Amino acid sequence: DLFAFAYDYGVRKGQLSRTLRRFVDLERVVIEWPPGECKHKEAHTIPLEGDGLAIVERLMASPRTWCPYLFHGPSCAPGTTPSQRYGCVGDSKKAWRSACQKAGFPVGRKAGGFVFHHTRNTAATNLRAGGMEEADAMKITGHTTAHVFRHYNLGDVESLRARLTRSRRFAQSLSARRKVTPLAPRLPQTATDGQGRAAR
């Protein structure tokens, strides 16, 4: 649930893991994190819809009464002390590594593989490729500067490929219509003595 939600919304792992049920307002259909839970100490509100809303509604419908968090880890049980950084989910690095390895994916930046934080790249890219304005997409992912957001936005590669194909076809059509006459080779100049006579 945590990964699926992050994949669509691009919310930072720590912030998302620490989501308390009281941050969820199903009447307004939003999650609203207070400033203290956000990296830049500014409140972050996102509207819920689609798969994200379905995940939240399901988790809210069957809450674990002993736990105040929305997302839960395998160690969630009465009397368990949650992680200050990742809430009830806890540190999921081992689970992430295992899942990537089972899927045949490389793990970790050093190996040129995946880390959970790449869900922010995916969300930023998909939101923009889907037609959302940059400012609105930044409100979803929680980015505060366009410069950083563009670093995460990988661009719509397929759309770029289509535009490149159109450009190449246009250039090829121009080449087919043009008739190029090659220039005659220039003869070497003969040095003169200043009076028009060839110098020896």
CNS distance restraints for C-alpha pairs under 8 A (distance, minus, plus):
assign (resid   1 and name CA) (resid   5 and name CA) 6.03 0.50 0.50
assign (resid   1 and name CA) (resid  55 and name CA) 6.64 0.50 0.50
assign (resid   1 and name CA) (resid  71 and name CA) 7.38 0.50 0.50
assign (resid   2 and name CA) (resid   6 and name CA) 6.12 0.50 0.50
assign (resid   2 and name CA) (resid  16 and name CA) 7.47 0.50 0.50
assign (resid   2 and name CA) (resid  17 and name CA) 7.29 0.50 0.50
assign (resid   2 and name CA) (resid  71 and name CA) 6.58 0.50 0.50
assign (resid   3 and name CA) (resid   7 and name CA) 5.95 0.50 0.50
assign (resid   3 and name CA) (resid 116 and name CA) 7.84 0.50 0.50
assign (resid   3 and name CA) (resid 119 and name CA) 7.85 0.50 0.50
assign (resid   4 and name CA) (resid   8 and name CA) 6.61 0.50 0.50
assign (resid   4 and name CA) (resid  52 and name CA) 7.79 0.50 0.50
assign (resid   5 and name CA) (resid   9 and name CA) 6.12 0.50 0.50
assign (resid   5 and name CA) (resid  10 and name CA) 7.78 0.50 0.50
assign (resid   5 and name CA) (resid  51 and name CA) 7.84 0.50 0.50
assign (resid   5 and name CA) (resid  52 and name CA) 5.61 0.50 0.50
assign (resid   5 and name CA) (resid  55 and name CA) 7.61 0.50 0.50
assign (resid   6 and name CA) (resid  10 and name CA) 4.76 0.50 0.50
assign (resid   6 and name CA) (resid  11 and name CA) 5.56 0.50 0.50
assign (resid   6 and name CA) (resid  12 and name CA) 7.47 0.50 0.50
assign (resid   6 and name CA) (resid  13 and name CA) 7.44 0.50 0.50
assign (resid   6 and name CA) (resid  16 and name CA) 7.72 0.50 0.50
assign (resid   6 and name CA) (resid 119 and name CA) 5.93 0.50 0.50
assign (resid   6 and name CA) (resid 120 and name CA) 7.25 0.50 0.50
assign (resid   6 and name CA) (resid 123 and name CA) 7.70 0.50 0.50
assign (resid   7 and name CA) (resid 119 and name CA) 4.84 0.50 0.50
assign (resid   7 and name CA) (resid 120 and name CA) 7.08 0.50 0.50
assign (resid   7 and name CA) (resid 122 and name CA) 6.52 0.50 0.50
assign (resid   7 and name CA) (resid 123 and name CA) 5.81 0.50 0.50
assign (resid   8 and name CA) (resid  52 and name CA) 7.31 0.50 0.50
assign (resid   8 and name CA) (resid 119 and name CA) 7.87 0.50 0.50
assign (resid   8 and name CA) (resid 122 and name CA) 7.83 0.50 0.50
assign (resid   8 and name CA) (resid 123 and name CA) 5.38 0.50 0.50
assign (resid   9 and name CA) (resid 120 and name CA) 7.59 0.50 0.50
assign (resid   9 and name CA) (resid 123 and name CA) 5.66 0.50 0.50
assign (resid   9 and name CA) (resid 140 and name CA) 6.19 0.50 0.50
assign (resid   9 and name CA) (resid 141 and name CA) 5.88 0.50 0.50
assign (resid  10 and name CA) (resid 119 and name CA) 5.63 0.50 0.50
assign (resid  10 and name CA) (resid 120 and name CA) 4.07 0.50 0.50
assign (resid  10 and name CA) (resid 121 and name CA) 7.35 0.50 0.50
assign (resid  10 and name CA) (resid 122 and name CA) 7.32 0.50 0.50
assign (resid  10 and name CA) (resid 123 and name CA) 4.91 0.50 0.50
assign (resid  10 and name CA) (resid 124 and name CA) 6.80 0.50 0.50
assign (resid  10 and name CA) (resid 140 and name CA) 7.40 0.50 0.50
assign (resid  10 and name CA) (resid 141 and name CA) 4.89 0.50 0.50
assign (resid  11 and name CA) (resid  15 and name CA) 7.00 0.50 0.50
assign (resid  11 and name CA) (resid  16 and name CA) 6.12 0.50 0.50
assign (resid  11 and name CA) (resid 120 and name CA) 6.72 0.50 0.50
assign (resid  11 and name CA) (resid 140 and name CA) 7.60 0.50 0.50
assign (resid  11 and name CA) (resid 141 and name CA) 5.22 0.50 0.50
assign (resid  11 and name CA) (resid 142 and name CA) 6.67 0.50 0.50
assign (resid  12 and name CA) (resid  16 and name CA) 6.02 0.50 0.50
assign (resid  12 and name CA) (resid 117 and name CA) 7.11 0.50 0.50
assign (resid  12 and name CA) (resid 120 and name CA) 7.24 0.50 0.50
assign (resid  12 and name CA) (resid 141 and name CA) 7.86 0.50 0.50
assign (resid  13 and name CA) (resid  17 and name CA) 5.88 0.50 0.50
assign (resid  13 and name CA) (resid  86 and name CA) 7.66 0.50 0.50
assign (resid  13 and name CA) (resid 116 and name CA) 7.41 0.50 0.50
assign (resid  13 and name CA) (resid 117 and name CA) 7.00 0.50 0.50
assign (resid  14 and name CA) (resid  18 and name CA) 6.19 0.50 0.50
assign (resid  14 and name CA) (resid  85 and name CA) 5.91 0.50 0.50
assign (resid  14 and name CA) (resid  86 and name CA) 5.21 0.50 0.50
assign (resid  14 and name CA) (resid  87 and name CA) 7.98 0.50 0.50
assign (resid  15 and name CA) (resid  19 and name CA) 6.54 0.50 0.50
assign (resid  15 and name CA) (resid  37 and name CA) 5.95 0.50 0.50
assign (resid  15 and name CA) (resid  38 and name CA) 6.18 0.50 0.50
assign (resid  15 and name CA) (resid  39 and name CA) 7.92 0.50 0.50
assign (resid  15 and name CA) (resid  86 and name CA) 7.73 0.50 0.50
assign (resid  17 and name CA) (resid  71 and name CA) 6.33 0.50 0.50
assign (resid  17 and name CA) (resid  86 and name CA) 5.06 0.50 0.50
assign (resid  17 and name CA) (resid  87 and name CA) 5.67 0.50 0.50
assign (resid  17 and name CA) (resid  88 and name CA) 7.23 0.50 0.50
assign (resid  17 and name CA) (resid  89 and name CA) 6.03 0.50 0.50
assign (resid  17 and name CA) (resid  90 and name CA) 7.97 0.50 0.50
assign (resid  18 and name CA) (resid  37 and name CA) 7.60 0.50 0.50
assign (resid  18 and name CA) (resid  69 and name CA) 6.67 0.50 0.50
assign (resid  18 and name CA) (resid  70 and name CA) 7.95 0.50 0.50
assign (resid  18 and name CA) (resid  71 and name CA) 7.89 0.50 0.50
assign (resid  18 and name CA) (resid  85 and name CA) 7.28 0.50 0.50
assign (resid  18 and name CA) (resid  86 and name CA) 5.68 0.50 0.50
assign (resid  18 and name CA) (resid  87 and name CA) 4.69 0.50 0.50
assign (resid  18 and name CA) (resid  88 and name CA) 7.36 0.50 0.50
assign (resid  19 and name CA) (resid  23 and name CA) 6.64 0.50 0.50
assign (resid  19 and name CA) (resid  33 and name CA) 7.36 0.50 0.50
assign (resid  19 and name CA) (resid  69 and name CA) 5.81 0.50 0.50
assign (resid  19 and name CA) (resid  70 and name CA) 5.75 0.50 0.50
assign (resid  19 and name CA) (resid  71 and name CA) 7.12 0.50 0.50
assign (resid  19 and name CA) (resid  87 and name CA) 7.86 0.50 0.50
assign (resid  20 and name CA) (resid  24 and name CA) 7.47 0.50 0.50
assign (resid  20 and name CA) (resid  68 and name CA) 5.62 0.50 0.50
assign (resid  20 and name CA) (resid  69 and name CA) 4.21 0.50 0.50
assign (resid  20 and name CA) (resid  70 and name CA) 5.38 0.50 0.50
assign (resid  21 and name CA) (resid  60 and name CA) 7.24 0.50 0.50
assign (resid  21 and name CA) (resid  68 and name CA) 6.05 0.50 0.50
assign (resid  21 and name CA) (resid  69 and name CA) 5.53 0.50 0.50
assign (resid  21 and name CA) (resid  70 and name CA) 5.01 0.50 0.50
assign (resid  22 and name CA) (resid  68 and name CA) 7.91 0.50 0.50
assign (resid  23 and name CA) (resid  31 and name CA) 5.56 0.50 0.50
assign (resid  23 and name CA) (resid  32 and name CA) 5.25 0.50 0.50
assign (resid  23 and name CA) (resid  33 and name CA) 5.98 0.50 0.50
assign (resid  24 and name CA) (resid  29 and name CA) 7.69 0.50 0.50
assign (resid  24 and name CA) (resid  30 and name CA) 6.11 0.50 0.50
assign (resid  24 and name CA) (resid  31 and name CA) 4.50 0.50 0.50
assign (resid  24 and name CA) (resid  32 and name CA) 6.50 0.50 0.50
assign (resid  25 and name CA) (resid  29 and name CA) 5.63 0.50 0.50
assign (resid  25 and name CA) (resid  30 and name CA) 5.40 0.50 0.50
assign (resid  25 and name CA) (resid  31 and name CA) 6.14 0.50 0.50
assign (resid  25 and name CA) (resid  32 and name CA) 7.74 0.50 0.50
assign (resid  26 and name CA) (resid  30 and name CA) 6.38 0.50 0.50
assign (resid  26 and name CA) (resid  57 and name CA) 7.89 0.50 0.50
assign (resid  29 and name CA) (resid  47 and name CA) 6.07 0.50 0.50
assign (resid  29 and name CA) (resid  48 and name CA) 5.51 0.50 0.50
assign (resid  29 and name CA) (resid  49 and name CA) 7.83 0.50 0.50
assign (resid  29 and name CA) (resid  53 and name CA) 7.79 0.50 0.50
assign (resid  30 and name CA) (resid  45 and name CA) 6.70 0.50 0.50
assign (resid  30 and name CA) (resid  46 and name CA) 5.55 0.50 0.50
assign (resid  30 and name CA) (resid  47 and name CA) 4.43 0.50 0.50
assign (resid  30 and name CA) (resid  48 and name CA) 5.30 0.50 0.50
assign (resid  31 and name CA) (resid  45 and name CA) 5.69 0.50 0.50
assign (resid  31 and name CA) (resid  46 and name CA) 5.61 0.50 0.50
assign (resid  31 and name CA) (resid  47 and name CA) 6.75 0.50 0.50
assign (resid  31 and name CA) (resid  48 and name CA) 7.32 0.50 0.50
assign (resid  32 and name CA) (resid  43 and name CA) 7.07 0.50 0.50
assign (resid  32 and name CA) (resid  44 and name CA) 5.73 0.50 0.50
assign (resid  32 and name CA) (resid  45 and name CA) 4.23 0.50 0.50
assign (resid  32 and name CA) (resid  46 and name CA) 6.61 0.50 0.50
assign (resid  33 and name CA) (resid  37 and name CA) 6.20 0.50 0.50
assign (resid  33 and name CA) (resid  38 and name CA) 7.03 0.50 0.50
assign (resid  33 and name CA) (resid  43 and name CA) 5.65 0.50 0.50
assign (resid  33 and name CA) (resid  44 and name CA) 5.18 0.50 0.50
assign (resid  33 and name CA) (resid  45 and name CA) 6.28 0.50 0.50
assign (resid  34 and name CA) (resid  38 and name CA) 7.03 0.50 0.50
assign (resid  34 and name CA) (resid  41 and name CA) 8.00 0.50 0.50
assign (resid  34 and name CA) (resid  42 and name CA) 7.13 0.50 0.50
assign (resid  34 and name CA) (resid  43 and name CA) 4.68 0.50 0.50
assign (resid  34 and name CA) (resid  44 and name CA) 6.76 0.50 0.50
assign (resid  35 and name CA) (resid  40 and name CA) 7.54 0.50 0.50
assign (resid  35 and name CA) (resid  41 and name CA) 4.27 0.50 0.50
assign (resid  35 and name CA) (resid  42 and name CA) 4.28 0.50 0.50
assign (resid  35 and name CA) (resid  43 and name CA) 4.26 0.50 0.50
assign (resid  35 and name CA) (resid  44 and name CA) 7.25 0.50 0.50
assign (resid  36 and name CA) (resid  41 and name CA) 5.52 0.50 0.50
assign (resid  36 and name CA) (resid  42 and name CA) 7.55 0.50 0.50
assign (resid  36 and name CA) (resid  43 and name CA) 7.87 0.50 0.50
assign (resid  37 and name CA) (resid  41 and name CA) 7.12 0.50 0.50
assign (resid  38 and name CA) (resid  42 and name CA) 6.25 0.50 0.50
assign (resid  38 and name CA) (resid  43 and name CA) 6.81 0.50 0.50
assign (resid  38 and name CA) (resid  44 and name CA) 7.12 0.50 0.50
assign (resid  40 and name CA) (resid 144 and name CA) 7.97 0.50 0.50
assign (resid  44 and name CA) (resid 139 and name CA) 7.66 0.50 0.50
assign (resid  44 and name CA) (resid 142 and name CA) 6.54 0.50 0.50
assign (resid  45 and name CA) (resid 139 and name CA) 7.75 0.50 0.50
assign (resid  45 and name CA) (resid 140 and name CA) 7.69 0.50 0.50
assign (resid  46 and name CA) (resid 139 and name CA) 7.30 0.50 0.50
assign (resid  46 and name CA) (resid 140 and name CA) 5.68 0.50 0.50
assign (resid  48 and name CA) (resid  52 and name CA) 6.10 0.50 0.50
assign (resid  48 and name CA) (resid  53 and name CA) 4.92 0.50 0.50
assign (resid  49 and name CA) (resid  53 and name CA) 4.66 0.50 0.50
assign (resid  49 and name CA) (resid  54 and name CA) 7.53 0.50 0.50
assign (resid  50 and name CA) (resid  54 and name CA) 6.41 0.50 0.50
assign (resid  51 and name CA) (resid  55 and name CA) 6.24 0.50 0.50
assign (resid  52 and name CA) (resid  56 and name CA) 6.36 0.50 0.50
assign (resid  53 and name CA) (resid  57 and name CA) 5.99 0.50 0.50
assign (resid  54 and name CA) (resid  58 and name CA) 6.14 0.50 0.50
assign (resid  55 and name CA) (resid  59 and name CA) 6.29 0.50 0.50
assign (resid  56 and name CA) (resid  60 and name CA) 6.00 0.50 0.50
assign (resid  56 and name CA) (resid  70 and name CA) 7.76 0.50 0.50
assign (resid  57 and name CA) (resid  61 and name CA) 5.97 0.50 0.50
assign (resid  58 and name CA) (resid  62 and name CA) 6.72 0.50 0.50
assign (resid  59 and name CA) (resid  63 and name CA) 6.16 0.50 0.50
assign (resid  59 and name CA) (resid  70 and name CA) 6.56 0.50 0.50
assign (resid  59 and name CA) (resid  71 and name CA) 7.58 0.50 0.50
assign (resid  60 and name CA) (resid  70 and name CA) 7.17 0.50 0.50
assign (resid  63 and name CA) (resid  67 and name CA) 7.88 0.50 0.50
assign (resid  63 and name CA) (resid  70 and name CA) 7.75 0.50 0.50
assign (resid  64 and name CA) (resid  68 and name CA) 7.68 0.50 0.50
assign (resid  66 and name CA) (resid  77 and name CA) 7.58 0.50 0.50
assign (resid  66 and name CA) (resid  78 and name CA) 5.75 0.50 0.50
assign (resid  67 and name CA) (resid  76 and name CA) 7.69 0.50 0.50
assign (resid  67 and name CA) (resid  77 and name CA) 7.89 0.50 0.50
assign (resid  67 and name CA) (resid  78 and name CA) 7.51 0.50 0.50
assign (resid  67 and name CA) (resid  88 and name CA) 7.76 0.50 0.50
assign (resid  69 and name CA) (resid  87 and name CA) 7.13 0.50 0.50
assign (resid  69 and name CA) (resid  88 and name CA) 6.45 0.50 0.50
assign (resid  71 and name CA) (resid  88 and name CA) 6.89 0.50 0.50
assign (resid  71 and name CA) (resid  89 and name CA) 6.40 0.50 0.50
assign (resid  72 and name CA) (resid  76 and name CA) 6.19 0.50 0.50
assign (resid  72 and name CA) (resid  88 and name CA) 5.18 0.50 0.50
assign (resid  72 and name CA) (resid  89 and name CA) 4.83 0.50 0.50
assign (resid  73 and name CA) (resid  88 and name CA) 5.68 0.50 0.50
assign (resid  73 and name CA) (resid  89 and name CA) 3.90 0.50 0.50
assign (resid  73 and name CA) (resid  90 and name CA) 6.36 0.50 0.50
assign (resid  74 and name CA) (resid  89 and name CA) 7.44 0.50 0.50
assign (resid  75 and name CA) (resid  80 and name CA) 7.54 0.50 0.50
assign (resid  75 and name CA) (resid  88 and name CA) 7.72 0.50 0.50
assign (resid  75 and name CA) (resid  89 and name CA) 7.90 0.50 0.50
assign (resid  76 and name CA) (resid  80 and name CA) 6.58 0.50 0.50
assign (resid  76 and name CA) (resid  88 and name CA) 6.16 0.50 0.50
assign (resid  76 and name CA) (resid  89 and name CA) 7.70 0.50 0.50
assign (resid  82 and name CA) (resid  86 and name CA) 7.62 0.50 0.50
assign (resid  82 and name CA) (resid  87 and name CA) 5.03 0.50 0.50
assign (resid  82 and name CA) (resid  88 and name CA) 4.85 0.50 0.50
assign (resid  82 and name CA) (resid  89 and name CA) 7.77 0.50 0.50
assign (resid  82 and name CA) (resid  90 and name CA) 6.84 0.50 0.50
assign (resid  83 and name CA) (resid  87 and name CA) 4.63 0.50 0.50
assign (resid  83 and name CA) (resid  88 and name CA) 6.35 0.50 0.50
assign (resid  83 and name CA) (resid  89 and name CA) 7.71 0.50 0.50
assign (resid  83 and name CA) (resid  90 and name CA) 5.46 0.50 0.50
assign (resid  83 and name CA) (resid  91 and name CA) 7.76 0.50 0.50
assign (resid  85 and name CA) (resid  90 and name CA) 7.71 0.50 0.50
assign (resid  86 and name CA) (resid  90 and name CA) 4.89 0.50 0.50
assign (resid  86 and name CA) (resid  91 and name CA) 6.45 0.50 0.50
assign (resid  92 and name CA) (resid  96 and name CA) 6.08 0.50 0.50
assign (resid  93 and name CA) (resid  97 and name CA) 6.13 0.50 0.50
assign (resid  94 and name CA) (resid  98 and name CA) 6.13 0.50 0.50
assign (resid  95 and name CA) (resid  99 and name CA) 6.10 0.50 0.50
assign (resid  96 and name CA) (resid 100 and name CA) 6.19 0.50 0.50
assign (resid  96 and name CA) (resid 115 and name CA) 7.86 0.50 0.50
assign (resid  96 and name CA) (resid 116 and name CA) 7.52 0.50 0.50
assign (resid  97 and name CA) (resid 101 and name CA) 6.13 0.50 0.50
assign (resid  97 and name CA) (resid 107 and name CA) 6.15 0.50 0.50
assign (resid  98 and name CA) (resid 102 and name CA) 6.13 0.50 0.50
assign (resid  99 and name CA) (resid 103 and name CA) 6.24 0.50 0.50
assign (resid 100 and name CA) (resid 104 and name CA) 6.19 0.50 0.50
assign (resid 100 and name CA) (resid 105 and name CA) 5.02 0.50 0.50
assign (resid 100 and name CA) (resid 106 and name CA) 6.67 0.50 0.50
assign (resid 100 and name CA) (resid 107 and name CA) 6.34 0.50 0.50
assign (resid 100 and name CA) (resid 114 and name CA) 7.78 0.50 0.50
assign (resid 101 and name CA) (resid 105 and name CA) 5.61 0.50 0.50
assign (resid 101 and name CA) (resid 106 and name CA) 6.76 0.50 0.50
assign (resid 101 and name CA) (resid 107 and name CA) 7.23 0.50 0.50
assign (resid 105 and name CA) (resid 113 and name CA) 6.83 0.50 0.50
assign (resid 105 and name CA) (resid 114 and name CA) 7.48 0.50 0.50
assign (resid 106 and name CA) (resid 111 and name CA) 6.48 0.50 0.50
assign (resid 106 and name CA) (resid 112 and name CA) 6.77 0.50 0.50
assign (resid 106 and name CA) (resid 113 and name CA) 4.27 0.50 0.50
assign (resid 106 and name CA) (resid 114 and name CA) 6.41 0.50 0.50
assign (resid 107 and name CA) (resid 111 and name CA) 6.30 0.50 0.50
assign (resid 107 and name CA) (resid 112 and name CA) 7.27 0.50 0.50
assign (resid 107 and name CA) (resid 113 and name CA) 4.34 0.50 0.50
assign (resid 107 and name CA) (resid 114 and name CA) 5.06 0.50 0.50
assign (resid 107 and name CA) (resid 115 and name CA) 6.70 0.50 0.50
assign (resid 108 and name CA) (resid 112 and name CA) 6.45 0.50 0.50
assign (resid 108 and name CA) (resid 113 and name CA) 4.78 0.50 0.50
assign (resid 108 and name CA) (resid 114 and name CA) 5.24 0.50 0.50
assign (resid 108 and name CA) (resid 115 and name CA) 5.50 0.50 0.50
assign (resid 109 and name CA) (resid 113 and name CA) 5.34 0.50 0.50
assign (resid 109 and name CA) (resid 114 and name CA) 6.43 0.50 0.50
assign (resid 109 and name CA) (resid 115 and name CA) 6.90 0.50 0.50
assign (resid 114 and name CA) (resid 118 and name CA) 6.64 0.50 0.50
assign (resid 117 and name CA) (resid 121 and name CA) 7.60 0.50 0.50
assign (resid 118 and name CA) (resid 122 and name CA) 6.41 0.50 0.50
assign (resid 119 and name CA) (resid 123 and name CA) 6.07 0.50 0.50
assign (resid 120 and name CA) (resid 124 and name CA) 6.01 0.50 0.50
assign (resid 120 and name CA) (resid 141 and name CA) 7.13 0.50 0.50
assign (resid 120 and name CA) (resid 152 and name CA) 6.82 0.50 0.50
assign (resid 121 and name CA) (resid 125 and name CA) 6.06 0.50 0.50
assign (resid 121 and name CA) (resid 152 and name CA) 4.62 0.50 0.50
assign (resid 121 and name CA) (resid 153 and name CA) 5.80 0.50 0.50
assign (resid 121 and name CA) (resid 154 and name CA) 6.79 0.50 0.50
assign (resid 122 and name CA) (resid 126 and name CA) 6.01 0.50 0.50
assign (resid 122 and name CA) (resid 152 and name CA) 7.99 0.50 0.50
assign (resid 122 and name CA) (resid 153 and name CA) 7.58 0.50 0.50
assign (resid 122 and name CA) (resid 154 and name CA) 7.86 0.50 0.50
assign (resid 123 and name CA) (resid 127 and name CA) 5.93 0.50 0.50
assign (resid 123 and name CA) (resid 141 and name CA) 7.45 0.50 0.50
assign (resid 124 and name CA) (resid 128 and name CA) 6.36 0.50 0.50
assign (resid 124 and name CA) (resid 137 and name CA) 6.78 0.50 0.50
assign (resid 124 and name CA) (resid 138 and name CA) 7.80 0.50 0.50
assign (resid 124 and name CA) (resid 141 and name CA) 7.00 0.50 0.50
assign (resid 124 and name CA) (resid 149 and name CA) 7.27 0.50 0.50
assign (resid 124 and name CA) (resid 152 and name CA) 6.23 0.50 0.50
assign (resid 124 and name CA) (resid 153 and name CA) 5.00 0.50 0.50
assign (resid 124 and name CA) (resid 154 and name CA) 7.75 0.50 0.50
assign (resid 125 and name CA) (resid 129 and name CA) 6.00 0.50 0.50
assign (resid 125 and name CA) (resid 152 and name CA) 7.27 0.50 0.50
assign (resid 125 and name CA) (resid 153 and name CA) 4.48 0.50 0.50
assign (resid 125 and name CA) (resid 154 and name CA) 5.41 0.50 0.50
assign (resid 125 and name CA) (resid 155 and name CA) 5.64 0.50 0.50
assign (resid 125 and name CA) (resid 156 and name CA) 6.81 0.50 0.50
assign (resid 126 and name CA) (resid 130 and name CA) 5.86 0.50 0.50
assign (resid 126 and name CA) (resid 156 and name CA) 7.72 0.50 0.50
assign (resid 127 and name CA) (resid 131 and name CA) 6.77 0.50 0.50
assign (resid 127 and name CA) (resid 132 and name CA) 5.66 0.50 0.50
assign (resid 127 and name CA) (resid 137 and name CA) 6.05 0.50 0.50
assign (resid 128 and name CA) (resid 132 and name CA) 5.04 0.50 0.50
assign (resid 128 and name CA) (resid 133 and name CA) 6.56 0.50 0.50
assign (resid 128 and name CA) (resid 134 and name CA) 6.56 0.50 0.50
assign (resid 128 and name CA) (resid 137 and name CA) 6.82 0.50 0.50
assign (resid 128 and name CA) (resid 153 and name CA) 7.60 0.50 0.50
assign (resid 128 and name CA) (resid 155 and name CA) 7.59 0.50 0.50
assign (resid 128 and name CA) (resid 156 and name CA) 7.83 0.50 0.50
assign (resid 129 and name CA) (resid 155 and name CA) 6.90 0.50 0.50
assign (resid 129 and name CA) (resid 156 and name CA) 5.28 0.50 0.50
assign (resid 132 and name CA) (resid 136 and name CA) 6.55 0.50 0.50
assign (resid 132 and name CA) (resid 137 and name CA) 6.17 0.50 0.50
assign (resid 133 and name CA) (resid 137 and name CA) 6.20 0.50 0.50
assign (resid 134 and name CA) (resid 138 and name CA) 6.15 0.50 0.50
assign (resid 134 and name CA) (resid 146 and name CA) 7.75 0.50 0.50
assign (resid 135 and name CA) (resid 139 and name CA) 6.53 0.50 0.50
assign (resid 135 and name CA) (resid 146 and name CA) 7.86 0.50 0.50
assign (resid 136 and name CA) (resid 140 and name CA) 6.67 0.50 0.50
assign (resid 137 and name CA) (resid 141 and name CA) 6.42 0.50 0.50
assign (resid 138 and name CA) (resid 142 and name CA) 5.61 0.50 0.50
assign (resid 138 and name CA) (resid 143 and name CA) 5.00 0.50 0.50
assign (resid 138 and name CA) (resid 144 and name CA) 6.89 0.50 0.50
assign (resid 138 and name CA) (resid 146 and name CA) 7.69 0.50 0.50
assign (resid 138 and name CA) (resid 149 and name CA) 6.83 0.50 0.50
assign (resid 139 and name CA) (resid 143 and name CA) 6.74 0.50 0.50
assign (resid 143 and name CA) (resid 148 and name CA) 7.19 0.50 0.50
assign (resid 143 and name CA) (resid 149 and name CA) 6.01 0.50 0.50
assign (resid 144 and name CA) (resid 148 and name CA) 7.90 0.50 0.50
assign (resid 144 and name CA) (resid 149 and name CA) 7.87 0.50 0.50
assign (resid 145 and name CA) (resid 149 and name CA) 6.37 0.50 0.50
assign (resid 146 and name CA) (resid 150 and name CA) 6.04 0.50 0.50
assign (resid 147 and name CA) (resid 151 and name CA) 6.54 0.50 0.50
assign (resid 148 and name CA) (resid 152 and name CA) 6.66 0.50 0.50
assign (resid 149 and name CA) (resid 153 and name CA) 6.18 0.50 0.50
assign (resid 150 and name CA) (resid 154 and name CA) 7.56 0.50 0.50
assign (resid 155 and name CA) (resid 160 and name CA) 7.97 0.50 0.50
assign (resid 156 and name CA) (resid 160 and name CA) 6.16 0.50 0.50
assign (resid 157 and name CA) (resid 161 and name CA) 6.05 0.50 0.50
assign (resid 158 and name CA) (resid 162 and name CA) 6.23 0.50 0.50
assign (resid 159 and name CA) (resid 163 and name CA) 6.34 0.50 0.50
assign (resid 160 and name CA) (resid 164 and name CA) 6.13 0.50 0.50
assign (resid 161 and name CA) (resid 165 and name CA) 6.18 0.50 0.50
assign (resid 162 and name CA) (resid 166 and name CA) 6.33 0.50 0.50
assign (resid 163 and name CA) (resid 167 and name CA) 6.19 0.50 0.50
assign (resid 164 and name CA) (resid 168 and name CA) 6.20 0.50 0.50
assign (resid 165 and name CA) (resid 169 and name CA) 6.19 0.50 0.50
assign (resid 166 and name CA) (resid 170 and name CA) 6.17 0.50 0.50
assign (resid 167 and name CA) (resid 171 and name CA) 6.24 0.50 0.50
assign (resid 168 and name CA) (resid 172 and name CA) 6.10 0.50 0.50
assign (resid 169 and name CA) (resid 173 and name CA) 6.13 0.50 0.50
assign (resid 170 and name CA) (resid 174 and name CA) 6.39 0.50 0.50
assign (resid 171 and name CA) (resid 175 and name CA) 6.36 0.50 0.50
assign (resid 172 and name CA) (resid 176 and name CA) 6.25 0.50 0.50
assign (resid 173 and name CA) (resid 177 and name CA) 6.47 0.50 0.50
assign (resid 174 and name CA) (resid 178 and name CA) 6.33 0.50 0.50
assign (resid 190 and name CA) (resid 198 and name CA) 6.81 0.50 0.50
assign (resid 191 and name CA) (resid 198 and name CA) 6.12 0.50 0.50
assign (resid 191 and name CA) (resid 199 and name CA) 5.84 0.50 0.50
assign (resid 192 and name CA) (resid 196 and name CA) 5.74 0.50 0.50
assign (resid 192 and name CA) (resid 197 and name CA) 5.40 0.50 0.50
assign (resid 192 and name CA) (resid 198 and name CA) 4.43 0.50 0.50
assign (resid 192 and name CA) (resid 199 and name CA) 4.73 0.50 0.50
assign (resid 193 and name CA) (resid 197 and name CA) 5.79 0.50 0.50
assign (resid 193 and name CA) (resid 198 and name CA) 6.23 0.50 0.50
assign (resid 193 and name CA) (resid 199 and name CA) 5.10 0.50 0.50
